[in-house]
């Protein structure tokens, strides 16, 4: 007789009770999501270096890997706080103004055409 599964016995799915499976699915932990302000607070604590990464992680109840990652991201993006992305915002403003000009030109042409037809 051929085995039903090619996997080792400890990895075979065992279905004894459907209620237990549903209970196990319902008991899964949801992934935690952190607010940007909280991340910044943890990153600043790590930058100050008054405590070790492990102590900071324990204090804020997060992983030491999170602390290191958030510190790295904070340092990488800190230049944006001092106007490094002003060019991007100016380009966005310019693009919105050009689109507004285009809309106004279309509206003007429409009104000019219809006023001429009505004879006003």
N, CA and C atoms as an extended XYZ file, in Angstrom:
360
Properties=species:S:1:pos:R:3:atomname:S:1:resname:S:1:resid:I:1 pbc="F F F"
N         0.839       -1.170        0.000 N   UNK     1
C         0.000        0.000        0.000 CA  UNK     1
C         0.895        1.248        0.000 C   UNK     1
N         0.575        2.229       -0.846 N   UNK     2
C         1.367        3.455       -0.950 CA  UNK     2
C         0.966        4.430        0.154 C   UNK     2
N         1.933        5.165        0.657 N   UNK     3
C         1.586        6.156        1.678 CA  UNK     3
C         0.774        7.298        1.060 C   UNK     3
N        -0.079        7.884        1.874 N   UNK     4
C        -0.910        8.985        1.394 CA  UNK     4
C        -0.114       10.279        1.240 C   UNK     4
N         0.905       10.428        2.051 N   UNK     5
C         1.688       11.651        2.030 CA  UNK     5
C         3.147       11.315        1.820 C   UNK     5
N         3.854       12.213        1.155 N   UNK     6
C         5.294       12.046        0.970 CA  UNK     6
C         6.092       12.793        2.032 C   UNK     6
N         5.415       13.402        2.978 N   UNK     7
C         6.095       14.160        4.023 CA  UNK     7
C         6.314       13.280        5.244 C   UNK     7
N         7.248       13.684        6.100 N   UNK     8
C         7.469       12.914        7.330 CA  UNK     8
C         6.212       12.925        8.199 C   UNK     8
N         6.075       11.946        9.056 N   UNK     9
C         4.858       11.811        9.853 CA  UNK     9
C         4.539       13.027       10.727 C   UNK     9
N         5.542       13.711       11.247 N   UNK    10
C         5.243       14.816       12.152 CA  UNK    10
C         4.649       16.026       11.426 C   UNK    10
N         4.773       16.091       10.088 N   UNK    11
C         4.240       17.206        9.331 CA  UNK    11
C         2.923       16.882        8.639 C   UNK    11
N         2.430       15.686        8.804 N   UNK    12
C         1.166       15.313        8.184 CA  UNK    12
C         0.014       16.022        8.872 C   UNK    12
N        -0.918       16.537        8.087 N   UNK    13
C        -2.077       17.180        8.716 CA  UNK    13
C        -2.971       16.142        9.368 C   UNK    13
N        -3.327       16.417       10.589 N   UNK    14
C        -4.188       15.501       11.314 CA  UNK    14
C        -5.508       16.225       11.573 C   UNK    14
N        -6.573       15.657       11.057 N   UNK    15
C        -7.894       16.258       11.236 CA  UNK    15
C        -8.711       15.301       12.083 C   UNK    15
N        -8.776       15.597       13.371 N   UNK    16
C        -9.556       14.755       14.255 CA  UNK    16
C       -10.877       15.431       14.600 C   UNK    16
N       -10.794       16.743       14.832 N   UNK    17
C       -11.983       17.444       15.269 CA  UNK    17
C       -12.029       18.806       14.574 C   UNK    17
N       -13.063       19.069       13.820 N   UNK    18
C       -13.183       20.324       13.068 CA  UNK    18
C       -13.307       21.530       14.006 C   UNK    18
N       -13.916       21.329       15.181 N   UNK    19
C       -14.043       22.423       16.130 CA  UNK    19
C       -12.673       22.873       16.633 C   UNK    19
N       -11.786       21.927       16.847 N   UNK    20
C       -10.443       22.266       17.326 CA  UNK    20
C        -9.671       23.045       16.260 C   UNK    20
N        -9.850       22.687       14.999 N   UNK    21
C        -9.174       23.396       13.920 CA  UNK    21
C        -9.689       24.828       13.856 C   UNK    21
N       -11.015       25.003       13.947 N   UNK    22
C       -11.593       26.339       13.917 CA  UNK    22
C       -11.104       27.149       15.105 C   UNK    22
N       -11.020       26.531       16.270 N   UNK    23
C       -10.540       27.207       17.460 CA  UNK    23
C        -9.089       27.639       17.278 C   UNK    23
N        -8.277       26.777       16.695 N   UNK    24
C        -6.869       27.100       16.468 CA  UNK    24
C        -6.744       28.255       15.474 C   UNK    24
N        -7.593       28.285       14.471 N   UNK    25
C        -7.553       29.377       13.501 CA  UNK    25
C        -7.989       30.682       14.154 C   UNK    25
N        -9.007       30.635       14.993 N   UNK    26
C        -9.500       31.832       15.659 CA  UNK    26
C        -8.510       32.380       16.685 C   UNK    26
N        -7.660       31.514       17.230 N   UNK    27
C        -6.735       31.932       18.274 CA  UNK    27
C        -5.433       32.513       17.713 C   UNK    27
N        -5.312       32.577       16.396 N   UNK    28
C        -4.097       33.148       15.818 CA  UNK    28
C        -3.928       34.579       16.292 C   UNK    28
N        -2.671       34.949       16.496 N   UNK    29
C        -2.399       36.305       16.920 CA  UNK    29
C        -2.350       37.203       15.693 C   UNK    29
N        -2.946       38.368       15.804 N   UNK    30
C        -2.890       39.346       14.729 CA  UNK    30
C        -1.524       40.019       14.760 C   UNK    30
N        -1.074       40.423       13.606 N   UNK    31
C         0.203       41.103       13.499 CA  UNK    31
C         0.080       42.506       14.091 C   UNK    31
N         1.021       42.868       14.936 N   UNK    32
C         0.971       44.182       15.576 CA  UNK    32
C         1.387       45.254       14.580 C   UNK    32
N         0.692       46.384       14.630 N   UNK    33
C         1.022       47.523       13.780 CA  UNK    33
C         1.357       48.688       14.693 C   UNK    33
N         2.434       49.379       14.373 N   UNK    34
C         2.905       50.463       15.220 CA  UNK    34
C         2.687       51.803       14.526 C   UNK    34
N         2.282       52.786       15.302 N   UNK    35
C         2.066       54.142       14.798 CA  UNK    35
C         3.412       54.789       14.476 C   UNK    35
N         3.445       55.687       13.498 N   UNK    36
C         4.696       56.373       13.171 CA  UNK    36
C         5.281       57.163       14.346 C   UNK    36
N         4.431       57.746       15.168 N   UNK    37
C         4.924       58.483       16.333 CA  UNK    37
C         5.637       57.574       17.328 C   UNK    37
N         5.090       56.388       17.518 N   UNK    38
C         5.719       55.415       18.419 CA  UNK    38
C         7.070       54.975       17.864 C   UNK    38
N         7.114       54.737       16.538 N   UNK    39
C         8.374       54.336       15.903 CA  UNK    39
C         9.427       55.428       16.074 C   UNK    39
N         9.005       56.686       15.903 N   UNK    40
C         9.942       57.797       16.055 CA  UNK    40
C        10.448       57.887       17.488 C   UNK    40
N         9.570       57.652       18.447 N   UNK    41
C         9.958       57.694       19.859 CA  UNK    41
C        11.000       56.618       20.160 C   UNK    41
N        10.780       55.423       19.647 N   UNK    42
C        11.732       54.321       19.857 CA  UNK    42
C        13.055       54.638       19.161 C   UNK    42
N        12.977       55.171       17.942 N   UNK    43
C        14.192       55.504       17.192 CA  UNK    43
C        14.997       56.579       17.907 C   UNK    43
N        14.324       57.583       18.435 N   UNK    44
C        15.037       58.637       19.165 CA  UNK    44
C        15.701       58.094       20.422 C   UNK    44
N        15.030       57.189       21.104 N   UNK    45
C        15.641       56.569       22.285 CA  UNK    45
C        16.887       55.782       21.883 C   UNK    45
N        16.838       55.145       20.725 N   UNK    46
C        17.996       54.379       20.257 CA  UNK    46
C        19.131       55.309       19.822 C   UNK    46
N        18.782       56.453       19.242 N   UNK    47
C        19.806       57.394       18.791 CA  UNK    47
C        20.525       58.033       19.987 C   UNK    47
N        19.799       58.280       21.049 N   UNK    48
C        20.399       58.892       22.254 CA  UNK    48
C        21.463       57.985       22.868 C   UNK    48
N        21.315       56.677       22.692 N   UNK    49
C        22.277       55.671       23.166 CA  UNK    49
C        22.524       55.721       24.669 C   UNK    49
N        21.483       56.061       25.430 N   UNK    50
C        21.601       56.004       26.889 CA  UNK    50
C        21.357       54.590       27.396 C   UNK    50
N        20.674       53.791       26.558 N   UNK    51
C        20.406       52.393       26.897 CA  UNK    51
C        20.834       51.536       25.712 C   UNK    51
N        21.005       50.260       25.962 N   UNK    52
C        21.328       49.352       24.879 CA  UNK    52
C        20.070       49.070       24.060 C   UNK    52
N        20.273       48.506       22.901 N   UNK    53
C        19.141       48.176       22.031 CA  UNK    53
C        18.208       47.182       22.711 C   UNK    53
N        18.778       46.230       23.402 N   UNK    54
C        17.965       45.231       24.106 CA  UNK    54
C        17.129       45.871       25.209 C   UNK    54
N        17.714       46.824       25.940 N   UNK    55
C        16.968       47.508       27.001 CA  UNK    55
C        15.827       48.343       26.424 C   UNK    55
N        16.103       49.014       25.309 N   UNK    56
C        15.062       49.816       24.651 CA  UNK    56
C        13.936       48.913       24.163 C   UNK    56
N        14.315       47.793       23.571 N   UNK    57
C        13.315       46.848       23.072 CA  UNK    57
C        12.450       46.323       24.210 C   UNK    57
N        13.060       46.035       25.336 N   UNK    58
C        12.304       45.542       26.483 CA  UNK    58
C        11.409       46.642       27.050 C   UNK    58
N        11.913       47.868       27.100 N   UNK    59
C        11.138       48.987       27.643 CA  UNK    59
C         9.881       49.253       26.811 C   UNK    59
N        10.019       49.197       25.474 N   UNK    60
C         8.894       49.494       24.592 CA  UNK    60
C         8.150       48.239       24.122 C   UNK    60
N         8.547       47.085       24.582 N   UNK    61
C         7.917       45.799       24.242 CA  UNK    61
C         7.914       45.528       22.743 C   UNK    61
N         9.070       45.698       22.133 N   UNK    62
C         9.244       45.393       20.709 CA  UNK    62
C        10.506       44.559       20.545 C   UNK    62
N        10.718       44.102       19.343 N   UNK    63
C        11.901       43.303       19.047 CA  UNK    63
C        13.126       44.209       18.904 C   UNK    63
N        14.306       43.737       19.304 N   UNK    64
C        15.527       44.527       19.075 CA  UNK    64
C        15.764       44.803       17.590 C   UNK    64
N        15.307       43.880       16.744 N   UNK    65
C        15.430       44.107       15.300 CA  UNK    65
C        14.596       45.301       14.861 C   UNK    65
N        13.401       45.455       15.463 N   UNK    66
C        12.571       46.612       15.153 CA  UNK    66
C        13.286       47.905       15.547 C   UNK    66
N        13.895       47.901       16.716 N   UNK    67
C        14.591       49.098       17.194 CA  UNK    67
C        15.689       49.489       16.215 C   UNK    67
N        16.483       48.530       15.806 N   UNK    68
C        17.589       48.808       14.884 CA  UNK    68
C        17.057       49.282       13.525 C   UNK    68
N        16.011       48.645       13.049 N   UNK    69
C        15.441       49.011       11.750 CA  UNK    69
C        14.851       50.422       11.789 C   UNK    69
N        14.112       50.738       12.836 N   UNK    70
C        13.484       52.057       12.936 CA  UNK    70
C        14.531       53.154       13.106 C   UNK    70
N        15.602       52.858       13.824 N   UNK    71
C        16.690       53.824       13.982 CA  UNK    71
C        17.332       54.106       12.626 C   UNK    71
N        17.557       53.046       11.874 N   UNK    72
C        18.163       53.177       10.545 CA  UNK    72
C        17.265       53.999        9.617 C   UNK    72
N        15.959       53.704        9.617 N   UNK    73
C        15.010       54.442        8.785 CA  UNK    73
C        14.932       55.899        9.212 C   UNK    73
N        14.957       56.145       10.520 N   UNK    74
C        14.879       57.510       11.040 CA  UNK    74
C        16.074       58.329       10.574 C   UNK    74
N        17.259       57.764       10.689 N   UNK    75
C        18.460       58.472       10.261 CA  UNK    75
C        18.474       58.685        8.749 C   UNK    75
N        17.967       57.711        8.016 N   UNK    76
C        17.943       57.809        6.548 CA  UNK    76
C        16.993       58.914        6.086 C   UNK    76
N        15.849       59.049        6.742 N   UNK    77
C        14.833       59.996        6.308 CA  UNK    77
C        14.836       61.307        7.086 C   UNK    77
N        15.807       61.512        7.951 N   UNK    78
C        15.807       62.719        8.773 CA  UNK    78
C        16.049       63.978        7.945 C   UNK    78
N        16.704       63.875        6.802 N   UNK    79
C        16.961       65.056        5.982 CA  UNK    79
C        15.669       65.644        5.425 C   UNK    79
N        14.629       64.849        5.305 N   UNK    80
C        13.350       65.339        4.798 CA  UNK    80
C        12.713       66.339        5.752 C   UNK    80
N        13.042       66.259        7.013 N   UNK    81
C        12.475       67.176        7.995 CA  UNK    81
C        13.005       68.596        7.815 C   UNK    81
N        14.135       68.733        7.162 N   UNK    82
C        14.751       70.045        6.997 CA  UNK    82
C        14.655       70.567        5.569 C   UNK    82
N        13.672       70.087        4.818 N   UNK    83
C        13.389       70.658        3.510 CA  UNK    83
C        14.070       70.012        2.332 C   UNK    83
N        14.566       68.833        2.466 N   UNK    84
C        15.212       68.174        1.338 CA  UNK    84
C        14.202       67.815        0.254 C   UNK    84
N        12.930       67.695        0.632 N   UNK    85
C        11.925       67.303       -0.356 CA  UNK    85
C        11.111       68.504       -0.839 C   UNK    85
N        11.631       69.716       -0.701 N   UNK    86
C        10.921       70.888       -1.199 CA  UNK    86
C        10.778       70.840       -2.711 C   UNK    86
N        11.767       70.276       -3.385 N   UNK    87
C        11.698       70.169       -4.845 CA  UNK    87
C        10.509       69.315       -5.254 C   UNK    87
N        10.297       68.241       -4.524 N   UNK    88
C         9.173       67.369       -4.838 CA  UNK    88
C         7.850       68.092       -4.655 C   UNK    88
N         7.735       68.852       -3.567 N   UNK    89
C         6.482       69.565       -3.323 CA  UNK    89
C         6.281       70.664       -4.357 C   UNK    89
N         7.361       71.322       -4.777 N   UNK    90
C         7.247       72.355       -5.815 CA  UNK    90
C         6.827       71.738       -7.140 C   UNK    90
N         7.377       70.561       -7.458 N   UNK    91
C         6.987       69.876       -8.690 CA  UNK    91
C         5.521       69.466       -8.647 C   UNK    91
N         5.056       69.034       -7.496 N   UNK    92
C         3.645       68.670       -7.345 CA  UNK    92
C         2.749       69.892       -7.531 C   UNK    92
N         3.151       71.026       -6.937 N   UNK    93
C         2.370       72.252       -7.091 CA  UNK    93
C         2.328       72.690       -8.544 C   UNK    93
N         3.483       72.618       -9.198 N   UNK    94
C         3.562       73.017      -10.594 CA  UNK    94
C         2.674       72.144      -11.468 C   UNK    94
N         2.700       70.847      -11.205 N   UNK    95
C         1.867       69.916      -11.970 CA  UNK    95
C         0.383       70.201      -11.759 C   UNK    95
N        -0.013       70.479      -10.524 N   UNK    96
C        -1.424       70.774      -10.263 CA  UNK    96
C        -1.837       72.088      -10.922 C   UNK    96
N        -0.934       73.065      -10.937 N   UNK    97
C        -1.256       74.340      -11.587 CA  UNK    97
C        -1.410       74.173      -13.099 C   UNK    97
N        -0.542       73.375      -13.709 N   UNK    98
C        -0.665       73.123      -15.148 CA  UNK    98
C        -1.973       72.419      -15.478 C   UNK    98
N        -2.372       71.469      -14.637 N   UNK    99
C        -3.639       70.778      -14.895 CA  UNK    99
C        -4.810       71.745      -14.736 C   UNK    99
N        -4.724       72.651      -13.776 N   UNK   100
C        -5.777       73.652      -13.579 CA  UNK   100
C        -5.858       74.581      -14.788 C   UNK   100
N        -4.700       74.994      -15.312 N   UNK   101
C        -4.672       75.840      -16.511 CA  UNK   101
C        -5.331       75.126      -17.677 C   UNK   101
N        -5.028       73.847      -17.847 N   UNK   102
C        -5.631       73.071      -18.931 CA  UNK   102
C        -7.143       73.012      -18.806 C   UNK   102
N        -7.635       72.781      -17.616 N   UNK   103
C        -9.084       72.722      -17.398 CA  UNK   103
C        -9.730       74.068      -17.706 C   UNK   103
N        -9.101       75.146      -17.266 N   UNK   104
C        -9.653       76.481      -17.506 CA  UNK   104
C        -9.666       76.828      -18.996 C   UNK   104
N        -8.628       76.389      -19.722 N   UNK   105
C        -8.599       76.638      -21.176 CA  UNK   105
C        -9.726       75.896      -21.877 C   UNK   105
N        -9.962       74.658      -21.477 N   UNK   106
C       -11.050       73.879      -22.076 CA  UNK   106
C       -12.387       74.540      -21.779 C   UNK   106
N       -12.571       75.002      -20.553 N   UNK   107
C       -13.811       75.660      -20.164 CA  UNK   107
C       -14.007       76.962      -20.949 C   UNK   107
N       -12.942       77.741      -21.094 N   UNK   108
C       -13.008       78.994      -21.848 CA  UNK   108
C       -13.371       78.748      -23.300 C   UNK   108
N       -12.738       77.749      -23.912 N   UNK   109
C       -13.044       77.424      -25.316 CA  UNK   109
C       -14.489       76.986      -25.468 C   UNK   109
N       -14.991       76.213      -24.528 N   UNK   110
C       -16.384       75.752      -24.577 CA  UNK   110
C       -17.340       76.941      -24.490 C   UNK   110
N       -17.076       77.844      -23.558 N   UNK   111
C       -17.947       79.007      -23.387 CA  UNK   111
C       -17.872       79.937      -24.598 C   UNK   111
N       -16.670       80.123      -25.138 N   UNK   112
C       -16.502       80.979      -26.309 CA  UNK   112
C       -17.298       80.424      -27.492 C   UNK   112
N       -17.247       79.111      -27.688 N   UNK   113
C       -17.945       78.458      -28.792 CA  UNK   113
C       -19.461       78.592      -28.626 C   UNK   113
N       -19.960       78.360      -27.426 N   UNK   114
C       -21.402       78.405      -27.181 CA  UNK   114
C       -21.933       79.835      -27.193 C   UNK   114
N       -21.153       80.804      -26.723 N   UNK   115
C       -21.588       82.202      -26.787 CA  UNK   115
C       -21.687       82.663      -28.244 C   UNK   115
N       -20.777       82.222      -29.085 N   UNK   116
C       -20.788       82.598      -30.489 CA  UNK   116
C       -22.032       82.015      -31.182 C   UNK   116
N       -22.379       80.757      -30.805 N   UNK   117
C       -23.560       80.110      -31.397 CA  UNK   117
C       -24.842       80.829      -31.009 C   UNK   117
N       -24.923       81.286      -29.762 N   UNK   118
C       -26.155       81.933      -29.307 CA  UNK   118
C       -26.245       83.375      -29.778 C   UNK   118
N       -25.152       83.957      -30.205 N   UNK   119
C       -25.151       85.299      -30.748 CA  UNK   119
C       -25.031       86.387      -29.700 C   UNK   119
N       -24.564       86.067      -28.533 N   UNK   120
C       -24.417       87.094      -27.490 CA  UNK   120
C       -23.156       87.820      -27.673 C   UNK   120
